[in-house]
């Protein structure tokens, strides 16, 4: 859009510098041929460089740019990063995490009700995380809106299930970066249109469960950042045949240096997941601190963690 604006301005200047035969405009005098060519060349370069500069000023582009000398990882707050007495995928937890770690990436799970309302909840079975029971995908929003969230200890709270649109509006106002995990069966077109309507396209990357989904969304949103799971470096060739290897994040568990190097040569950032029953997040922070730091020294760019506040505190800000 910005480039089009500059292009229109450029065209008006050229039209004034090269008016139809017999017409002289009041904006610019008729210029000799060599001067008209120089002006045209200058304006073309101006439009290209200005448009390029503006296109790379998107929050998601700046934050997810590969840096070979990164000393502090990006922190991806899994389900928002709730503690034992917090709720997952909730505005309350999102606010708490961003207050403590302003540059945290908030991961959120999106599901769709039977009446096509997008909400945040990890499981289709709502019993673990709410006071209700049943399958989310078979329920109306009016019913879901009556239940309350449980914290990680299973205790009921006064919090309601969050609407995706509500969270997007909040995040958009604060320039928060988000990782959108649209669960299988959720309408990706609806998800992306909701993001667009909230003006948050420059603040998200979309976690895709297949290359086909990534390809389909890229056709609709060419500059979309997508995240795909990778087990081996050989998968890069397969993925590269389907989509451009740009604006891409490699989702992975903990890997060796050779794995990270292969992706870095393509300018692709890699995650290292530290949550789960056997992950570093299960160890006391003091015991796991050097292990977290080693992951980053070994090549991990993004740490996906259940305890973003504590892990973030282990690293000094990049200068």
Beta strands, then each sheet from edge to edge (+ up, - down):
strand 1: 74-77
strand 2: 105-112
strand 3: 118-120
strand 4: 177-182
strand 5: 204-207
strand 6: 225-229
strand 7: 248-251
strand 8: 269-273
strand 9: 302-305
sheet 1: 3+ 2- 1- 9- 8- 7- 6- 5- 4-
end
